[in-house]
Amino acid sequence: CATDFCKPAMEASDVAAAIAKKLSLALCLMHCGQDWIVMGELPGVEPDDKAARERLASEAERLRVTGVEVTTEFHRGSAGLEVASSAMNRPTKMIVLGPVGKGVAEHFLTGAVAERTAGTAPVPTLIVRDARSLLAWLRDGAPLNVLCGVDFTLSSDAAVASIKDLRALGK
């Protein structure tokens, strides 16, 4: 689960923790710091990641209270590509993300992290748009209606398989 600590990302983290708990899996919480590119001969300034690393640790601790094992990763670079790359380098069942990040300007300048991740990830990506219904399903046993569009590609096959796995968690 990737986070930029905004409200939608924290809600997605709650869903990821609930899924991990139900499946008896560990949760890897990831944050991606800004990628600093130095142009020409300008002096490069190494960014101070201390505050972001502290927020990542704090968010992981908040999720551990639910009883799930949480590890953290801090990356630097394009968040969408870093999340997908991390999923390739470790056993990963699913990537969970919030639908939005820091703002509309960032979406137009860099592309939406959720869109980029879903398009490049080697595993299904759950973009949490309504955490309430997912949490009611995971925590309270409320029924969940799922619609999955398929186009007979490997991505569609993975999505259907993932939905079958999740079906074991509740109605």
N, C-alpha and C positions, 0 to 999 in steps of 0.2 A: 504494500500500500504506500503510494507516494503522497506526500503532504507538503503544502506551502503554508500551513497553519491557518488558512482562512476557514471560515465557518463551514462551507461545503466540503472542504478537505477533512475537517475534523469529523463531520458526520459520516463521510466515507470511511474514515478510520474506525469509527464505532461499528459500522457494518462489517468491515474486514475483521475486526476483533471478534465479533459475534460469530462470523462464519468459521474463523480459526478455532474458536472454542468448541463449536458444534462438531467440527471435523477432527478435533484433537490435534491440530497443527500449530506450529509456531507461526508468528506473524513477523515479517520483516517490514519495519517502518522506514521509509526512505525520504530524504530531503535532498534536493539538488540546488547547490549554490550557483550564483551567477558565474557564467564563463567569461573571464576577463581576457580579452584579446588586445594585445598591444600593437598599435599600428606604427610603422616606420621606426624612428629612433626615439620615440617618446619614452621617458622612464616608466617602467611598469610598477604599479603599486599592488602588492599582494593583498587581497581582500582579507578583512578580519572576519573570520567565520565563527568567532566565539559565541555571539548571541544566537546565531542560527543553530549551532550545535547544542547550546543549552536548551533552546526551545524544543529541539528534537528529543533530547533526553527527557524533558518534562512531559511531552506528549506521550512518549513511550511509557513513562511511569503512570500516567493517567490511564492508559489502556491496560497495563498490568493489573490494575485494581480489579478488572473484570475476571481475572484468573487465567488469562492467556499469556503464554511465553512470548515476549517481544524482544527482538533484536533491532538494532538500528544500523543504517548505512547513510553516510554523507558523501555525495558525489558533486562533481563540478562539471558543468557542460549543459547541453540541451536536455532539459528534463525528460521529454518524451523519449528521446533516444537512449538516455541513461537508464530509465526504468526498463525499457525493453531489453537492453543489454544485460542488466542485472538479472532479469528473468531467464536469460539464456545461460547465465553462468552459475545458476543454483537450481536445485529442484523447486519448481514453482507450479502450483496448481492453477492459480488465477491472479490477475492483477486487479486491484480495486482502486478507483480514483474518483474524486469529485468531478463534477461537470465543468467547473470554471476555476480559473486561477486568479491572478492578481488584477485582471482588468481587460477591458475591450482593446485598449491600445496594444497590450502585449499580445493579444490574440492576432491582431492584424500584422504585427511586426514579426512574430516568431511562430505563429501557428498555435492552435490550441494543443496543450499538452495531452489532454485526453484523446483527441483525434489522432495525434501523431503516435501516441503509445498504442492505441487500438490498431492502427494501420501497420505497425511494425513488430508488435509483440508476438512471441512464439507460443503464447498461451492465451486463453480467453481473457478479455478485459471487461470487467464490470464497471460501468460508469454510473455512480450512484446519484440519481436525480431526485429521488424521494426516499430519504433514509427512514422516514417514519413507517412506511409500509413494509420495508425490508426488516426493520427492527421488530415490528409487531409480529411478523412471520417467524423470525429467528428466536425471539425471546418469549413471545406470548402464544405461539402456535396459531396465529391468525392465518387464514388461507392467503396464498399469493398467486395471482394470475400472471402468467408469463406469455409473451408473444415473441417468437423467434423467427425472423425472416431468413430463409436459406436460399443459396444460389448454387448448391452442389460443389462448393470449393472446400479445400482443407479447412479454411477458417470457419465455414458453416458447420462442417463435421465436428470441429472442436467446440463450437458453441452448443451444438445439440448434446454432445457428450457431457459438457459442463452442466447443462440444465438437468440432465439425467442424474448426475452426481448430487446436485443441489436438491433434487426432488426427494432424496433420501432424508433430507433434513426436516421436511414438513409438507403439509398439504399445499 
